[in-house]
Amino acid sequence: MSGMLPDRFRLVDLLLEPDLGLRLVTDADPNVGITGAHPIEIENPTRWLRPGSMMLTTGSRFPSLEHPQQACRELIRELVGSGITALGYGVGVITGDIPRSLLDEAERHRFAVVAIPPELPFMEVVGRVNAAVQAQDSMLLRRTLQMQNHLLEAMTAESPEADLVARLTGLLRSSVVLYNEVGDVVASAGGAPVHLIRNQLRGRDGRLLFRVGRWSVSAHSISPGDQHYWLALASKSNELADPLTAPAVEVSLRLLNTIERTRQRATVENRARHAALVRALASGDPSDTDTVLDQLEMLRFGPEPDMRMLVLSAAPDYDNRRWVFRANSLLDAVESDVSGLARDIGLTLLLARGDGGLIGVVPARAEAFESWSHNLPQGLTCGSSEPFTDPARGPGKLREARWARRSAERLGRTAQRFEDVSLADWLLAGRDPEQALGRATAVLGPLLDGHDDLVDFLVLHLARDLDVGRTARELNLHPNTVRHRVKRVEDLLGRSLRSPRDVTDLHLALEVLAERPTS
């Protein structure tokens, strides 16, 4: 196969034998070839070793020497100078650990030192190496998969996805393409029509078999962590053979999971992409509407995405403040919790920071959304807009979500849909925010001019249904004092709190100001 290493037994093949439990303990190339393995404990061992072989030792001669550290360094230099491939050291037989001086000298020469567990007989290693050397013709596929498996634990390439795709291409004699969840090509190798294949993946999931012109394609949907990928294998010469494809996909999934756990690069990129998409919808002026709709379709919103805007906020004592032990900030904890819940339920949830909390977008008709809303943790408040499909309506739908959240806060609910809010909230959400703020300021103007105490009093009194007794008890005042304050409010505003029309005006004006607390 073109691009593959020559077909010979290598140190990496020995390391990948799971039942041996061998460990490479120096920063050396594991792809060096091995022609044999020999246990030897005498001075100047290379007289009895062939170049390319592996020496096995328990270090039995070192403790009796006058200068054991010097002897360790000289052994490594001798092995390197004679072309010996690696040194296998039996740990826990004579010495508890591999001597530090031996490891330091090996590191200087980038020479491979392998730790052998005490329960493993040297002859087992010798037999495994000899058998593998004699059966090299059958090793190519097995070694390639094992090499990729090894990368699960030791992935150091700058672009691990590209490294995986290149290896699969050589292994399967096919083109390989890795797409992210919005359909962008993460890595590809070979001449497959990546855009035509991508078009077949929109809005779909699982395993797919299809043809694109002369190309036979096998595509696999995989979701390591909270990421979603498509791995597509394409061949013009023949149908892809399942015996090769299945293990290749299995290794790919494990590799992607390793990347997710160790680097989390894809998570950061996707969160940034989701946040940009949410902000584009919230602004109502996405730079490219077709691109936004295409990305939503790839995110399984459907070809004509029907969606809801969300606004989420958290109480200061959310999770009894235990979030400080698992997150850098309250919003980090909330984002992790609601994203994890969505992932467990199978809901596509896009989030961005905003409104002092989180704003988001979800598919409107997903049954999973109802389950997600009902299972939100205590201490969170979520408002959702009515469904919409036109990205240009995003700002209005964001206002709906804000009013739904405020309604949920007043009613003591965790979640509220805008279609279920009161008539007053429904009317206010439809007004231009700046116009509504100007009108509210005009209604409450005299109170806003240095009478903050009366504003707070009026908010509480209205919340207590204008009940003088309840207001007095809550503020620890005499009822006559409450009546006096009511008279002051009425005199300043020129309105009566006994008039339903005036009470409605004042209530709505306060609601508008509460929606814009910084104004």
MIFIPA-549887 format. One record per residue (C-alpha): residue number from 1; residue in one letter; y, x, z. Coordinates in pm, 1 decimal, decimal comma. Last residue first. Example, Ala and Ser with C-alpha at 12.3 -4.5 7.8 and 13.67 -1.06 7.14 Angstrom:
<rs>
    i  aa     north      east        up
    2   S    -106,0    1367,0     714,0
    1   A    -450,0    1230,0     780,0
</rs>
This chain:
<rs>
    i  aa     north      east        up
  519   S    5255,5   -3184,8    3193,9
  518   T    4976,9   -2971,5    3337,0
  517   P    4785,5   -3276,3    3463,5
  516   R    4750,6   -3430,7    3115,3
  515   E    4468,9   -3688,6    3159,8
  514   A    4604,4   -3768,2    3507,5
  513   L    4943,6   -3836,7    3351,1
  512   V    4789,5   -4089,7    3110,6
  511   E    4599,2   -4258,0    3394,0
  510   L    4919,9   -4277,8    3598,7
  509   A    5093,4   -4456,1    3310,7
  508   L    4799,0   -4696,7    3274,3
  507   H    4810,9   -4791,3    3642,9
  506   L    5189,1   -4829,6    3639,7
  505   D    5186,7   -5057,4    3335,0
  504   T    4898,8   -5265,7    3472,5
  503   V    5073,4   -5306,2    3809,6
  502   D    5392,6   -5413,3    3631,4
  501   R    5208,7   -5677,8    3427,0
  500   P    5008,4   -5802,3    3727,3
  499   S    5334,4   -5843,4    3926,2
  498   R    5292,2   -5806,4    4302,2
  497   L    5352,8   -5432,1    4282,9
  496   S    5703,4   -5517,9    4163,2
  495   R    5911,7   -5296,7    3938,8
  494   G    6255,3   -5138,5    3952,5
  493   L    6091,1   -4798,6    3971,1
  492   L    6283,6   -4657,9    4268,3
  491   D    6304,4   -4992,7    4448,5
  490   E    5935,1   -5073,9    4394,0
  489   V    5826,7   -4731,2    4516,2
  488   R    6050,2   -4758,9    4825,8
  487   K    5916,4   -5109,9    4899,9
  486   V    5555,1   -4985,1    4874,4
  485   R    5649,8   -4705,3    5114,3
  484   H    5782,3   -4958,8    5366,1
  483   R    5466,5   -5167,8    5330,6
  482   V    5255,2   -4859,8    5406,4
  481   T    5470,1   -4786,5    5713,0
  480   N    5422,8   -5147,7    5822,9
  479   P    5044,8   -5100,1    5796,1
  478   H    5064,8   -4812,1    6047,8
  477   L    4941,7   -4488,5    5898,3
  476   N    4615,4   -4289,6    5916,5
  475   L    4624,7   -4232,7    5537,8
  474   E    4281,3   -4386,6    5485,5
  473   R    4338,1   -4656,3    5744,9
  472   A    4677,9   -4751,0    5605,6
  471   T    4547,0   -4768,9    5247,6
  470   R    4259,8   -4994,5    5355,2
  469   G    4494,3   -5224,7    5549,4
  468   V    4758,3   -5245,8    5274,9
  467   D    4503,2   -5343,0    5008,9
  466   L    4669,2   -5262,7    4675,2
  465   D    4320,2   -5239,8    4515,9
  464   R    4239,6   -4921,9    4709,1
  463   A    4272,8   -4710,3    4390,9
  462   L    4617,3   -4863,3    4343,1
  461   H    4718,8   -4750,9    4691,9
  460   L    4575,6   -4403,8    4632,8
  459   V    4764,5   -4345,9    4308,3
  458   L    5081,6   -4494,5    4456,9
  457   F    5067,8   -4264,0    4759,8
  456   D    5017,8   -3958,2    4541,9
  455   V    5322,2   -4056,2    4333,8
  454   L    5515,1   -4128,7    4654,5
  453   D    5450,4   -3777,8    4784,8
  452   D    5550,6   -3630,6    4449,4
  451   H    5898,1   -3783,5    4484,8
  450   G    6117,8   -3512,5    4334,8
  449   D    6196,7   -3668,6    3998,9
  448   L    5848,7   -3791,4    3903,1
  447   L    5906,2   -4115,1    4093,3
  446   P    6219,0   -4197,7    3893,6
  445   G    6040,1   -4122,9    3564,5
  444   L    5725,2   -4331,5    3615,0
  443   V    5765,4   -4564,6    3315,7
  442   A    5947,7   -4306,4    3101,7
  441   T    5687,1   -4042,5    3181,2
  440   A    5411,2   -4281,4    3075,0
  439   R    5583,3   -4348,3    2741,0
  438   G    5627,9   -3978,4    2670,7
  437   L    5269,0   -3903,9    2766,0
  436   A    5137,7   -4181,7    2538,5
  435   Q    5341,9   -4047,1    2248,3
  434   E    5211,7   -3696,9    2309,0
  433   P    4848,8   -3810,6    2339,1
  432   D    4854,6   -4028,4    2023,7
  431   R    4694,5   -4355,0    2129,1
  430   G    4333,4   -4454,4    2074,8
  429   A    4212,1   -4316,5    2405,8
  428   L    4456,2   -4539,9    2590,3
  427   L    4308,9   -4861,8    2450,8
  426   W    3946,0   -4773,2    2534,0
  425   D    4045,0   -4651,3    2878,6
  424   A    4220,9   -4982,4    2948,5
  423   L    3931,6   -5185,0    2802,8
  422   S    3686,2   -5017,8    3037,1
  421   V    3434,3   -4759,2    2918,1
  420   D    3086,0   -4837,1    2776,5
  419   E    3145,8   -4739,2    2412,2
  418   F    3283,8   -4410,2    2543,5
  417   R    2948,4   -4310,2    2689,1
  416   Q    2937,9   -4220,5    3057,9
  415   A    2741,5   -3957,9    3249,9
  414   T    2711,0   -3848,8    3614,4
  413   R    2863,4   -4165,4    3760,3
  412   G    3099,8   -4201,0    4054,8
  411   L    3295,3   -4480,2    3888,2
  410   R    3623,7   -4289,5    3883,2
  409   E    3452,7   -3970,6    3764,3
  408   A    3258,5   -4155,4    3493,0
  407   S    3582,6   -4310,0    3364,7
  406   R    3740,3   -3966,0    3355,6
  405   R    3442,8   -3839,4    3151,2
  404   A    3467,1   -4132,2    2909,6
  403   W    3838,3   -4064,4    2869,0
  402   R    3767,0   -3702,8    2782,7
  401   A    3487,9   -3797,3    2540,4
  400   E    3719,8   -4038,5    2361,0
  399   R    3986,1   -3768,7    2334,8
  398   L    3724,0   -3537,4    2177,3
  397   K    3640,5   -3814,5    1932,9
  396   G    4003,1   -3830,6    1826,6
  395   P    4014,5   -3454,5    1774,7
  394   G    3684,4   -3454,6    1577,3
  393   R    3773,3   -3722,3    1322,9
  392   A    3811,0   -3461,1    1047,3
  391   P    3443,7   -3369,5    1090,0
  390   D    3346,3   -3711,4     945,3
  389   T    3008,5   -3830,9    1082,3
  388   F    3093,3   -4013,5    1404,8
  387   P    2912,0   -4155,5    1708,1
  386   E    3123,9   -4282,5    2003,7
  385   S    3236,2   -4010,1    2235,4
  384   S    3053,4   -3865,0    2534,7
  383   G    3166,3   -3804,5    2892,4
  382   C    2972,9   -3581,9    3130,0
  381   T    3021,8   -3524,6    3502,0
  380   L    2819,5   -3261,6    3683,8
  379   G    2770,9   -3243,4    4061,3
  378   Q    2417,1   -3376,9    4050,3
  377   P    2212,2   -3223,6    3769,8
  376   L    2191,0   -3399,6    3430,8
  375   N    1867,4   -3597,0    3397,0
  374   H    2007,1   -3927,6    3269,3
  373   S    2221,0   -3755,6    3006,4
  372   W    1929,5   -3542,5    2879,3
  371   S    1700,7   -3844,7    2852,0
  370   E    1966,5   -4035,7    2658,4
  369   F    2025,6   -3735,6    2432,2
  368   A    1649,6   -3693,3    2370,0
  367   E    1649,3   -4026,2    2192,2
  366   A    1859,8   -3855,8    1927,1
  365   R    2095,9   -4095,9    1755,5
  364   A    2422,0   -3911,6    1816,2
  363   P    2308,8   -3554,8    1745,6
  362   V    2492,7   -3341,1    2003,4
  361   V    2833,3   -3166,5    2010,9
  360   G    2996,3   -2989,0    2302,3
  359   I    3294,7   -2929,8    2525,5
  358   L    3258,2   -2735,9    2846,8
  357   G    3485,4   -2702,7    3147,2
  356   G    3855,6   -2640,9    3207,7
  355   D    3924,5   -2847,7    2896,4
  354   G    3743,4   -2583,2    2685,1
  353   R    3444,8   -2351,1    2661,6
  352   A    3205,9   -2417,6    2373,3
  351   L    2866,4   -2587,5    2345,4
  350   L    2616,0   -2697,6    2080,2
  349   L    2318,1   -2902,3    2202,9
  348   T    2009,9   -2976,2    1989,0
  347   L    1784,6   -3178,5    2218,4
  346   G    1416,4   -3089,8    2261,3
  345   I    1383,2   -3197,4    2625,1
  344   D    1319,4   -2845,3    2756,6
  343   R    1591,0   -2698,3    2532,9
  342   A    1841,8   -2961,3    2642,0
  341   L    1765,2   -2894,5    3009,7
  340   G    1803,3   -2520,5    2953,4
  339   S    2136,1   -2572,7    2778,3
  338   V    2257,6   -2797,0    3062,7
  337   D    2160,9   -2541,3    3327,3
  336   S    2279,7   -2227,5    3146,1
  335   E    2614,9   -2382,5    3057,9
  334   V    2660,4   -2503,6    3415,9
  333   A    2579,5   -2160,0    3560,5
  332   D    2811,9   -1978,8    3318,9
  331   L    3083,0   -2236,5    3392,9
  330   L    3057,0   -2170,7    3767,3
  329   S    3091,3   -1798,0    3713,2
  328   N    2887,8   -1477,2    3707,1
  327   A    2557,5   -1657,4    3740,8
  326   R    2240,2   -1656,7    3953,1
  325   F    2342,0   -1604,0    4316,3
  324   V    2684,9   -1768,7    4279,0
  323   W    2504,4   -2081,3    4147,3
  322   R    2401,7   -2158,8    4505,2
  321   R    2742,4   -2321,5    4545,8
  320   N    2579,3   -2636,9    4682,7
  319   D    2452,5   -2683,1    4323,8
  318   Y    2808,5   -2781,5    4230,7
  317   D    3048,0   -2747,5    4525,2
  316   P    3353,4   -2706,9    4299,2
  315   A    3250,2   -3020,1    4102,5
  314   A    3147,8   -2958,2    3743,8
  313   S    3293,4   -3068,5    3410,8
  312   L    3141,1   -3166,4    3076,4
  311   V    3310,4   -3309,9    2766,4
  310   L    3088,4   -3420,8    2480,1
  309   M    3149,3   -3502,9    2112,1
  308   R    2889,0   -3721,5    1945,9
  307   M    2709,1   -3677,0    1615,0
  306   D    2577,2   -3843,0    1301,5
  305   P    2519,9   -3559,1    1054,6
  304   E    2474,3   -3671,0     693,7
  303   P    2194,2   -3430,0     588,1
  302   G    2048,5   -3433,9     943,1
  301   F    2164,2   -3286,9    1275,7
  300   R    1872,6   -3040,5    1261,6
  299   L    2077,5   -2722,4    1312,7
  298   M    2037,9   -2654,2     938,9
  297   E    2212,8   -2986,0     878,9
  296   L    2493,8   -2890,0    1114,9
  295   Q    2537,4   -2562,1     928,0
  294   D    2564,4   -2745,3     596,2
  293   L    2817,8   -2989,0     739,8
  292   V    3033,1   -2703,6     868,0
  291   T    3000,8   -2516,2     537,3
  290   D    3103,3   -2827,5     342,6
  289   T    3402,0   -2879,2     571,1
  288   D    3531,9   -2525,2     513,8
  287   S    3819,4   -2416,1     735,6
  286   P    3745,1   -2690,6     985,1
  285   D    4059,4   -2893,1    1058,9
  284   G    3972,4   -3161,9    1311,3
  283   S    4035,9   -2913,4    1592,1
  282   A    3738,3   -3038,6    1794,4
  281   L    3507,6   -2998,0    1493,7
  280   A    3617,5   -2638,4    1435,6
  279   R    3593,6   -2575,7    1808,7
  278   V    3233,6   -2700,4    1811,7
  277   L    3143,4   -2481,7    1512,0
  276   A    3306,4   -2175,5    1667,1
  275   A    3120,6   -2242,8    1991,2
  274   H    2791,6   -2276,2    1804,9
  273   R    2848,1   -1946,4    1622,8
  272   A    2946,9   -1770,1    1945,6
  271   R    2642,1   -1913,5    2119,1
  270   N    2429,1   -1807,4    1823,5
  269   E    2556,2   -1451,0    1832,4
  268   V    2510,2   -1418,9    2208,6
  267   T    2158,7   -1555,4    2191,6
  266   A    2070,3   -1330,2    1896,3
  265   R    2175,3   -1027,4    2090,3
  264   Q    1966,3   -1117,9    2390,2
  263   R    1862,1    -750,0    2405,8
  262   T    1548,4    -729,6    2615,3
  261   R    1424,6   -1087,0    2642,3
  260   E    1521,9   -1210,6    2296,1
  259   I    1407,4    -892,6    2121,9
  258   T    1076,1    -922,0    2302,1
  257   N    1042,2   -1286,5    2200,6
  256   L    1113,8   -1187,3    1841,1
  255   L     834,6    -931,1    1857,5
  254   R     589,0   -1182,6    2000,3
  253   L     673,7   -1431,8    1728,8
  252   S     633,5   -1168,3    1459,8
  251   V     294,5   -1061,6    1596,8
  250   E     170,3   -1420,4    1575,0
  249   V     315,9   -1458,1    1225,4
  248   A     128,9   -1148,5    1107,9
  247   P    -190,4   -1265,9    1277,1
  246   A    -178,1   -1595,4    1083,4
  245   T     -72,2   -1450,8     747,7
  244   L    -352,9   -1201,0     701,4
  243   P    -653,5   -1428,9     758,1
  242   D    -449,0   -1713,6     601,9
  241   A    -431,5   -1547,0     260,1
  240   L    -104,3   -1604,7      77,4
  239   E    -167,5   -1767,3    -258,6
  238   N    -157,4   -1510,8    -536,3
  237   S      59,9   -1285,7    -752,3
  236   K     403,6   -1434,8    -695,0
  235   S     409,0   -1400,7    -316,1
  234   A     637,7   -1539,6     -45,7
  233   L     634,4   -1518,6     334,8
  232   A     903,6   -1714,5     518,1
  231   L     983,6   -1671,0     887,2
  230   W    1222,0   -1945,2    1000,9
  229   Y    1403,2   -1891,6    1329,2
  228   H    1524,5   -2092,4    1629,8
  227   Q    1666,5   -1936,8    1945,5
  226   D    1652,1   -2077,3    2298,6
  225   G    1371,3   -1844,5    2406,0
  224   P    1159,3   -1761,7    2102,5
  223   S    1158,7   -2058,4    1863,1
  222   I     942,3   -2017,9    1552,6
  221   S     932,9   -2224,8    1233,6
  220   H     681,5   -2080,8     987,7
  219   A     711,2   -2068,6     611,1
  218   S     431,2   -1996,0     359,3
  217   V     565,1   -1965,7       5,1
  216   S     391,1   -1934,9    -333,4
  215   W     646,9   -1807,5    -581,0
  214   R     622,8   -1887,9    -951,8
  213   G     895,4   -2153,1    -928,9
  212   V     943,7   -2222,3    -559,0
  211   R     607,9   -2337,5    -424,0
  210   F     525,4   -2496,6     -89,5
  209   L     340,0   -2446,8     239,9
  208   L     525,0   -2539,1     558,6
  207   R     456,2   -2474,1     927,2
  206   G     662,7   -2647,2    1197,2
  205   D    1012,0   -2783,5    1139,6
  204   R    1232,5   -2939,3     875,7
  203   G    1604,6   -3023,3     854,2
  202   R    1663,6   -2775,5     577,2
  201   L    1366,1   -2552,0     500,9
  200   Q    1329,2   -2616,1     125,5
  199   N    1690,6   -2510,6      60,0
  198   R    1619,1   -2180,0     233,0
  197   I    1347,4   -2099,8     -20,1
  196   L    1595,4   -2147,3    -303,7
  195   H    1850,5   -1928,4    -124,9
  194   V    1603,7   -1645,3     -53,9
  193   P    1464,5   -1620,0    -407,5
  192   A    1190,6   -1362,2    -325,0
  191   G    1242,6   -1003,5    -444,9
  190   G    1104,0    -800,3    -158,6
  189   A    1244,9    -742,0     188,2
  188   S    1462,0    -970,7     396,9
  187   A    1653,4    -969,9     723,6
  186   V    1875,1   -1210,0     920,7
  185   V    1936,2   -1438,5     622,7
  184   D    2164,4   -1722,7     732,9
  183   G    2001,3   -2066,3     752,4
  182   V    2177,6   -2210,3    1055,4
  181   E    1881,3   -2139,0    1285,5
  180   N    1834,9   -1780,0    1171,7
  179   Y    1637,5   -1689,6     860,5
  178   L    1374,2   -1412,9     826,8
  177   V    1252,7   -1340,2     473,0
  176   V     931,8   -1163,1     366,7
  175   S     823,6   -1075,8      13,1
  174   S     455,1   -1004,4     -34,7
  173   R     201,7    -723,7     -32,6
  172   L      94,0    -843,3     314,7
  171   L     120,6    -512,0     499,7
  170   G     409,4    -361,3     306,8
  169   T     620,7    -675,0     339,3
  168   L     518,8    -719,4     701,4
  167   R     643,3    -369,7     784,1
  166   A     978,4    -426,3     611,3
  165   V    1025,8    -760,4     787,5
  164   L     954,2    -606,5    1128,0
  163   D    1200,8    -320,7    1075,7
  162   A    1467,1    -562,4     951,6
  161   E    1426,4    -769,8    1267,2
  160   P    1439,6    -454,9    1483,6
  159   S    1778,3    -344,3    1344,8
  158   E    1881,2     -34,6    1545,0
  157   A    1515,9      48,2    1604,7
  156   T    1414,5     105,8    1968,1
  155   M    1138,8    -148,9    2019,3
  154   A     896,4      -9,8    2276,0
  153   E     707,7    -297,9    2437,1
  152   L     683,2    -540,6    2146,4
  151   L     682,1    -236,4    1918,1
  150   H     321,7    -174,0    2024,3
  149   N     225,1    -507,6    1873,2
  148   Q     383,3    -391,4    1547,5
  147   M     170,1     -77,7    1561,7
  146   Q    -135,3    -284,9    1649,5
  145   L     -79,7    -502,6    1341,2
  144   T     -50,4    -193,2    1120,3
  143   R    -347,2     -25,5    1285,9
  142   R    -576,4    -322,7    1227,1
  141   L    -473,8    -350,7     861,5
  140   L    -526,6      18,6     791,5
  139   M    -834,0      87,8    1006,5
  138   S   -1134,8      13,6     788,4
  137   D   -1124,3     333,6     578,7
  136   Q   -1071,1     548,7     888,4
  135   A   -1419,7     498,9    1027,1
  134   Q   -1518,5     859,9    1112,4
  133   V   -1182,8     932,8    1276,2
  132   A   -1209,8     609,8    1475,8
  131   A   -1555,6     692,7    1609,9
  130   N   -1445,9    1044,7    1707,5
  129   V   -1134,2     916,1    1884,9
  128   R   -1320,0     647,1    2078,8
  127   G   -1598,6     885,7    2176,9
  126   V   -1358,5    1149,6    2305,9
  125   V   -1160,4     889,1    2501,4
  124   E   -1479,1     751,4    2657,3
  123   M   -1594,6    1109,3    2721,8
  122   F   -1284,5    1165,0    2933,8
  121   P   -1407,4     899,3    3174,4
  120   L   -1147,2     631,3    3263,5
  119   E   -1127,3     550,5    3636,8
  118   P    -861,0     815,3    3700,3
  117   P    -613,7     665,6    3448,4
  116   I    -521,3     895,0    3155,7
  115   A    -151,1     981,5    3122,0
  114   V     -63,6    1101,6    2771,5
  113   V     159,1    1401,0    2698,7
  112   A     305,5    1419,1    2347,1
  111   F     526,1    1719,7    2269,5
  110   R     896,0    1670,8    2205,5
  109   H     926,5    2048,4    2267,0
  108   R    1176,8    2019,9    2550,1
  107   E    1000,9    1706,5    2672,9
  106   A     672,0    1896,3    2696,0
  105   E     838,4    2167,9    2908,5
  104   D     976,6    1904,0    3145,5
  103   L     640,2    1725,3    3164,3
  102   L     450,0    2044,7    3254,5
  101   S     711,4    2142,2    3514,5
  100   R     687,1    1797,1    3672,0
   99   P     312,1    1824,6    3724,5
   98   I     127,9    1505,8    3619,0
   97   D      74,2    1298,2    3929,3
   96   G    -177,5    1279,5    4215,7
   95   T    -334,0    1610,4    4124,6
   94   I    -706,4    1678,4    4099,0
   93   V    -838,0    1339,8    3986,2
   92   G    -534,0    1114,0    4031,3
   91   V    -403,3    1142,5    3676,5
   90   G    -630,1    1279,7    3401,6
   89   Y    -388,8    1445,5    3157,8
   88   G    -427,0    1398,8    2780,2
   87   L    -235,9    1662,5    2585,9
   86   A    -127,4    1596,7    2228,7
   85   T    -138,0    1715,3    1865,3
   84   I    -240,6    2081,3    1899,6
   83   G     -65,5    2290,2    1633,6
   82   S    -133,5    2629,4    1794,0
   81   G     227,9    2698,3    1894,1
   80   V     264,4    2355,1    2054,1
   79   L     -51,4    2399,1    2259,8
   78   E      50,4    2748,6    2373,7
   77   R     401,6    2635,7    2467,9
   76   I     254,2    2348,1    2668,3
   75   L      11,7    2577,8    2850,0
   74   E     286,2    2833,0    2925,9
   73   R     495,4    2565,8    3095,8
   72   C     206,5    2457,1    3315,3
   71   A     119,2    2818,2    3401,7
   70   Q     479,0    2883,0    3508,8
   69   Q     460,6    2585,9    3743,4
   68   P     124,6    2697,4    3881,7
   67   H     247,7    3046,1    3989,2
   66   E     -16,7    3187,7    4226,8
   65   L    -290,1    2979,5    4064,2
   64   S    -544,9    2780,6    4266,0
   63   P    -366,4    2445,0    4223,4
   62   F    -342,6    2484,3    3839,8
   61   R    -708,7    2526,6    3741,0
   60   S    -812,4    2164,7    3791,5
   59   G    -532,0    2018,7    3577,6
   58   T    -751,1    1717,5    3491,3
   57   T    -751,9    1811,7    3122,3
   56   L    -795,5    1659,5    2775,0
   55   M    -673,8    1844,2    2462,8
   54   M    -601,6    1644,6    2148,2
   53   S    -682,8    1780,9    1802,0
   52   G    -451,0    1850,6    1509,2
   51   P    -521,2    2223,6    1510,3
   50   R    -877,3    2291,8    1625,2
   49   L    -946,7    2377,7    1987,9
   48   W   -1164,5    2652,8    2136,3
   47   R    -919,1    2944,7    2123,3
   46   T    -654,2    2684,9    2209,1
   45   P    -779,0    2677,0    2568,1
   44   N    -605,5    2998,3    2680,2
   43   E    -728,8    2960,2    3040,4
   42   I   -1009,0    2713,3    3099,3
   41   E   -1018,1    2340,6    3177,7
   40   I   -1124,3    2176,3    2848,8
   39   P   -1190,9    1816,2    2749,8
   38   H   -1186,8    1774,7    2367,7
   37   A   -1035,5    1508,6    2139,0
   36   G   -1052,1    1500,8    1756,8
   35   T    -853,3    1488,2    1432,6
   34   I    -542,7    1317,2    1571,4
   33   G    -237,7    1238,1    1357,7
   32   V     113,8    1212,2    1498,7
   31   N     255,5     859,4    1497,4
   30   P     332,2     850,4    1871,9
   29   D     636,5    1078,0    1821,1
   28   A     733,6    1222,3    2159,5
   27   D     955,9    1118,5    2448,6
   26   T     701,6    1195,1    2717,8
   25   V     482,5     965,5    2929,2
   24   L     263,2     807,9    2658,1
   23   R      38,7     576,6    2859,3
   22   L    -336,5     513,5    2823,3
   21   G    -491,8     194,1    2965,2
   20   L    -820,5     236,2    2777,2
   19   D    -899,0    -136,5    2747,5
   18   P    -580,7    -212,5    2551,9
   17   E    -643,5      34,1    2264,9
   16   L    -283,4      61,5    2146,5
   15   L    -240,2     413,5    2282,5
   14   L    -531,2     535,3    2068,9
   13   D    -382,8     387,4    1752,0
   12   V     -42,4     534,6    1843,7
   11   L    -198,6     880,2    1858,5
   10   R    -293,7     851,0    1493,8
    9   F    -608,0     808,1    1286,1
    8   R    -547,6     857,5     916,2
    7   D    -442,4     636,8     626,4
    6   P    -117,6     788,5     504,2
    5   L     185,4     588,9     631,7
    4   M     273,4     274,3     437,7
    3   G     562,1     247,0     189,0
    2   S     337,7     137,7     -96,2
    1   M       0,0       0,0       0,0
</rs>
